[in-house]
């Protein structure tokens, strides 16, 4: 069993954001093994100010699909 390090590799710096919806984190989750619907990918969006999380299914990981959500 490998030992777990006690110190982070680098200093952690908080992300500061003073206005809601000014900064988002967007991640794509995709290629589900057996999609039961027409959606085969997903997108997770996090607002850095409020920590609000939205997950939406998307058909394809194209710029148009992502732009439609934003």
Protein Blocks (a to p, Z undefined) as FASTA:
>chain_A
ZZddfbdfbdcdddddfbghkbccddddehifbdcbfbfbdcddddfklopacddddfbd
cfklmmmmZZ
